[in-house]
Amino acid sequence: MRPDLLRFAHWLARDRALAEDIVQESLLRAWRSRDTLKDQGAARAWLLTIVRREHARLYERKRLELVSLDEALESQTAAKMADPDGDLFTLRNAIMRLPIEYREPLLLQVLGGFSTEEIARELALSTTAVLTRLFRARNKLRTFCGMAPAPDVVASEAAP
Amino acid sequence: MSCEQARLTIGADPEGSAPELERHLQECESCRQFRAEMRTLEAHIRRALERPPESARTARFTWRPLALAASVLLAMVAVLAVWVLRPSDTLAREVVAHVQEEPESWLARQNVDAQSIDEALRGAGVKLDITSDRISYAQSCWFRDHYVPHLVVQTAQGPATVLILRNQHVRTRRSFHEGGMSGVIVPAPQGSIAVLTRGGADTAAVAAQMQQDVRWLPDAS
C-alpha cells in the first residue's frame, strides 16, 4: 500500500522528498482517525484522499511553484516521438508539467480509480467541471503522443 | 448526444461506454476515431504512471546483473584499491548511462528560460550564477537517490552536458571516455560536477566555468 501512496504523492508533488513527507504525515493522520474508516475495503481510496489533502495543505502552506505545461508543449519536437522509450519519457515529463488543476483529477482517476462523481466530491467541483478538466488534461497530453489536439470543449467549470 | 458532448465524455474517460455515447458512436465515424486515439493515449498514460517520476530511469542500470558480477570481482581486489578506484569509475559509468537515456537532451537548441533552470535546480541544494542564454536543456533528474540538475550548455564547439552531483564526492579530477562520450568529473565543495560531450566541446573549460558558477547551499537536505 505504501508504494502506491508514495507513487501517488510523488506524481502530485513532483518531488521525492516532499512525497515522503506527505505520505508519512498522511499515515499519521490516518492512524489518528482510523475509527472513521468503516469499510476496510475502502482503505486504499481513503488513504489516497488523505494523501491528496495533505498535499493540498502543503501546497497552500508552502505555495509550491507550479510549472506551465504550455511552454513544455511548444518545446517538444517530433523527433522525440520516434523512439518508444522517448515517447514514454516525454509523456512522463508532460504529465509532470500538467498544471495541478488538471494533474490532480487525472491522477485520482488513473492511479486512484476514482469515478468522476467521487473526484467532484473530493475536489469540491461540479461533475461537469471535473469532466472538463479530465478532457483538457488528456487533450494536452495528445500532442506528446503524436496526435493533434482536439478542439476544446465549451462546458463551463463551475463549483457546485 | 452531440459530437462535442461525445468528445468531452470520451476525453474525460476513454474507457467509458455509456449507452448514449455508444449510440452516438454507431453513427459518427470521426468520434469513433477520436475514441480509438484516446484509448491509445490512455494506455500510454497508464504506462507512464506505473512508476514514480524519474526514478525508474536510473533503476534500469543500477541493478543489472553486470553490476552484481562486477561487485563480486571487486570483492577480490585489495580493500584499499576498491575504496580508491571503484566509486569514481562507477560514477563515470552511471553518468554516461544516464545521459544516454536522455538522447533528446542533445537535440535541444532553443534556450530554456530562467524558470525552467530554477525548476531543474530545485531540490538539489545549488544555485547557478549564470544567465540562461547558453542553456538549452534543464531537467531535474533522479540519480543515485537524489535529484540532480541535468543541463546542456551550448558552447562554440558544440553542446556539453553538465550534471551537478551534490553528495557524489570524488577526490581528484577524473577524465573518461565511454559510450561514445568523453568527459570529466571534477571535485566541488559539496559534491562533484560531471561534464560530457559527444563532439568537440571543451569539457575542461565548461567544468572550470561551472566550478565558478555553481553555488552550493549549506542547508540543503
Interface residues (C-beta under 8 A of the other chain):
Chain A: L6 R7 H10 W11 R14 D15 R16 A17 A19 E65 V67 E71 S75 T77 A79 K80 D83 G86 D87 L88 F89 T90 L91 R92 N93 I95 M96 L106 L107 Q109 V110 L111 T116 V130 L131 T132 L134 F135 R136 R138 N139 L141 R142 C145 M147 A150 P151 V153 V154 A155
Chain B: E4 R7 L8 T9 G11 A12 D13 P14 F34 E37 M38 T40 L41 E42 H44 I45 R46 R47 A48 L49 R51 P52 P53 E54 S55 R57 E101 E102 P103 E104 L107 A108 Q110 V112 D113 Q115 S116 D118 E119 R122 G123 Q139 W142 Y147 S221
